Every structure is written in C-alpha cells, then in structure tokens.
Amino acid sequence: MNLKNTLLTSVISTVILLLLVAFMTLPKIHADLFHVPLISKITESTIFSDALLFIMSTEIPQLDNHLEENGMETPKFSRLLFEGTSGITPNNFNSLLNLELPGLTAYSNNIYTAGADKNSTNIPMESPPPDFEDLLKEDSNNKKTEQPNEESDDKDNAEIFIYHSHSWEAFLPLLGDSKKKPSDASSTDNSKNIVMVGSLLTEQLEKQGITTFHDTTNVTAELHKKGWDYYDSYKYSRQTIEEVMASNNHVNYLIDIHRDAQRKEKTTINVHGKNYAKLYFIVGVEHKKYKENLKFVEALNDRLKEKYPGISRGIYLKDKSEGNGIYNQDLSAKSILIEVGGVDNNKEELSNTTEALAEVISDYHMNAEKVNADG
C-alpha cells in the first residue's frame, strides 16, 4: 500500500511539474494574451529557471547527465539561496551594479534586441544639451558655406525623407585637435556634424535608384528664431515632416539620423576587413502603432546582422522616462530613428556604414515593391 501511494504521488508530482514547465515556458504568450506582467517577469528570471531545474533534477535523476552532456550543470541549492537572498548572481558583475544602481535595470530592460555586445553598459547614450550661444556664434561664421537641401530632381516624388532633429551632433575627429571631450562634439558645420552622415546616406540611396530628399536645415538656428529650446527639437522636426508629407504623397520612409555619445570602443567594428561605425535603432513606444515601426526596424536589423555581423548594436525601446518617447514615429509605419556611430568615429567609418545601411534599405524596399506588385 505504501509503495502504491509513493508511486502515485511521484507520478502526480511529475505530471504537475511537467504541466508547470509547459505553462511557464511561454511568457510571451502570457504577455500578449493575458497581460500579466508579473508572470513574464518571474519566468524571465534566471533564479526562477535555475530553481526549476533544481526541482526537476530531484524528481528526474537522468536530468543531471543530460545537462552535463550539453555543457550545463545542475544548480546548487547553496547558490540559489545566495542569489535569492542577496540579489547578486555569481560571475555577473552587472548584477552587483543593478543592486546598487536600480535605474540601470530599467535601461537594460529596454534593450529589445541586443547586438554582439549584450552588456547593459552598451545602451545608447544621449549627448548633453549643447551650448546654443556658442553654436549660434559658430553659425554666423559658417553662413557663407551653408549648404542647400539635397534632393532628387523630383523632390515631390521622393520616397525617402532624411532629416536630423539634432543637427548639431558632431564628431570629434572632424572638429580638430582642440576638441577632445564628448561634450565638445557639437557644431553647425554640416561637413563636421551628423548632417554629413545624412548626405552620405542620401548619395548611397540615390546610387541604389531610390529617390531621396535630405533636409540639411540648421536646427539650432531655427529653434533660436522661434524662441524654442533644445527640448523642442522633435516638435520642430515634426512640423518639417508634416510639411513634406503634405506636398509629397510618395514619401514612405522617414529617417531621423543621430549620433550617439558612446566612445570609440563601443561604436566601432571591423567587418570584412573594413572599419564601420556601429548603428543603434531607437523605437519610441509612447504611441499605439509603435509595433509597426518595430516590425520595420527588425527587418532592417536582421538584414544588417546577416550581411554585416556586429555592425548593429541592436534595437532599443524608449518611453517618456528617457526622452520624447514618440520621436515622430507615429506619422508613418516606416519612420525610424538611427544612432550612427559615436563621438569618436571618423568620416571613413561613417561612410562605410551609410553604404551598408543604404544596401539593406534598398533590399527591403525592392522586396516590398515586389510583394505589392504580386499582390
């Protein structure tokens, strides 16, 4: 009788455990269908996974051998106890930082798709607000060399609109030896700032046969004219986009190009023997249709990973706690913000990257046209 009860208990326990495992290994379905964030958070926890393996190993002796064959080991109870009580994961220095700097976890949780460097310190870094007075003084000296907007012969039929909400973001190697600190990387000279990257991308897209309109406006000066500040830059670029879309029914892609504030080691990679400035895709989640933008970005990111491994730092989701939260991406399903390079990248690295980016955008565009034609 005792043996029968023992066997029955063991069978019931195993069935319950297997059902629990089957249920708990579908956190994404829970999040989409049942909207239970707590369940998702628990099931994504390393401690939860290790604890589940520990419990299963006590019921299934063969599990130890299976894990060992696959280069894994059964979690030890002492380690689980330490992790659960301290919040620190052995061999993971970031867990200690997360404990002391709670905000760091929030940033790392916004990494939707990580690049080759999955460290939470690889998140995009916003530049400090520029000194508008200094930029306006520089602007007065650059008036004679100011560049007109670059566009296809048929501006009103351009399919891609490239612009820069923070047109002053510049690159230290292009600013001369006197500029050394990341906070110095600001300029209204379009041959030294992020507008130059937009020009390179425009040229590459035109080579691919895609009509492109590039707005080279000095946003610093325009904000000053309106009595607006740095924080109104997306408000200004929104007006610009709406004007373009009102006069052009063909524009389909809106690309806001920025420069990240991370240093050289985080923003540079060698692929196929050439140095590239890394990319980071930013998706604003503070509007109802952000998943449409995310789908577009995922397609570009996947193509980059396939053709230029490591060039993408990933996809980062931003809400209002980290800035604007929308970035004008509610205006089009194919509106994106891309951080191209960092403060230390040079023109050659940036040029190589725009060539790669234009290639994957063209590839996506041609496939989309083929699908529409077949439909």
KASULWO-V522421 format. One record per residue. RES is the residue in one letter. PSI is psi in whole degrees, 0 to 359 (* if undefined). Layout:
BEGIN
<<RES/PSI> <RES/PSI>>
END
This chain:
BEGIN
<<M/314> <N/320> <L/320> <K/316> <N/321> <T/315> <L/319> <L/318> <T/319> <S/317> <V/314> <I/318> <S/318> <T/317> <V/315> <I/318> <L/317> <L/321> <L/320> <L/317> <V/314> <A/322> <F/316> <M/348> <T/16> <L/52> <P/328> <K/323> <I/321> <H/314> <A/322> <D/320> <L/319> <F/348> <H/51> <V/88> <P/326> <L/318> <I/316> <S/317> <K/319> <I/314> <T/337> <E/354> <S/135> <T/322> <I/319> <F/314> <S/315> <D/319> <A/320> <L/318> <L/320> <F/314> <I/317> <M/323> <S/332> <T/334> <E/334> <I/93> <P/327> <Q/345> <L/324> <D/314> <N/320> <H/316> <L/320> <E/322> <E/334> <N/21> <G/23> <M/165> <E/152> <T/129> <P/141> <K/145> <F/322> <S/323> <R/317> <L/319> <L/319> <F/314> <E/317> <G/325> <T/330> <S/335> <G/8> <I/132> <T/121> <P/144> <N/12> <N/95> <F/330> <N/330> <S/327> <L/320> <L/318> <N/327> <L/320> <E/333> <L/83> <P/326> <G/338> <L/325> <T/320> <A/319> <Y/314> <S/331> <N/342> <N/359> <I/101> <Y/313> <T/118> <A/153> <G/202> <A/325> <D/102> <K/7> <N/140> <S/346> <T/358> <N/12> <I/156> <P/144> <M/123> <E/138> <S/151> <P/154> <P/135> <P/163> <D/101> <F/328> <E/316> <D/320> <L/322> <L/326> <K/317> <E/321> <D/321> <S/332> <N/340> <N/1> <K/323> <K/335> <T/16> <E/136> <Q/142> <P/166> <N/143> <E/133> <E/166> <S/168> <D/329> <D/79> <K/318> <D/349> <N/10> <A/137> <E/337> <I/133> <F/119> <I/133> <Y/177> <H/106> <S/329> <H/71> <S/344> <W/350> <E/121> <A/183> <F/127> <L/317> <P/337> <L/351> <L/352> <G/169> <D/339> <S/343> <K/114> <K/326> <K/149> <P/327> <S/346> <D/350> <A/64> <S/141> <S/150> <T/3> <D/113> <N/354> <S/354> <K/351> <N/190> <I/340> <V/326> <M/322> <V/320> <G/323> <S/318> <L/318> <L/320> <T/314> <E/317> <Q/321> <L/322> <E/323> <K/329> <Q/357> <G/19> <I/120> <T/130> <T/139> <F/124> <H/119> <D/116> <T/22> <T/139> <N/96> <V/327> <T/310> <A/320> <E/321> <L/320> <H/319> <K/324> <K/356> <G/23> <W/167> <D/179> <Y/320> <Y/352> <D/10> <S/322> <Y/331> <K/318> <Y/313> <S/331> <R/318> <Q/319> <T/315> <I/315> <E/324> <E/317> <V/315> <M/331> <A/330> <S/356> <N/108> <N/356> <H/341> <V/127> <N/332> <Y/128> <L/118> <I/112> <D/112> <I/129> <H/176> <R/129> <D/163> <A/4> <Q/161> <R/176> <K/315> <E/338> <K/341> <T/13> <T/143> <I/151> <N/122> <V/126> <H/35> <G/5> <K/146> <N/134> <Y/148> <A/129> <K/157> <L/152> <Y/123> <F/132> <I/128> <V/122> <G/133> <V/6> <E/37> <H/158> <K/332> <K/25> <Y/334> <K/335> <E/318> <N/319> <L/320> <K/319> <F/313> <V/320> <E/320> <A/315> <L/317> <N/319> <D/320> <R/321> <L/317> <K/325> <E/316> <K/329> <Y/74> <P/127> <G/349> <I/331> <S/132> <R/353> <G/196> <I/129> <Y/128> <L/131> <K/134> <D/190> <K/341> <S/343> <E/10> <G/219> <N/319> <G/345> <I/314> <Y/34> <N/13> <Q/353> <D/351> <L/341> <S/146> <A/344> <K/42> <S/124> <I/158> <L/128> <I/126> <E/115> <V/113> <G/192> <G/188> <V/338> <D/359> <N/144> <N/175> <K/322> <E/315> <E/320> <L/321> <S/317> <N/321> <T/319> <T/328> <E/317> <A/318> <L/316> <A/324> <E/314> <V/327> <I/317> <S/319> <D/315> <Y/315> <H/316> <M/320> <N/321> <A/318> <E/322> <K/318> <V/317> <N/322> <A/319> <D/329> <G/*>>
END
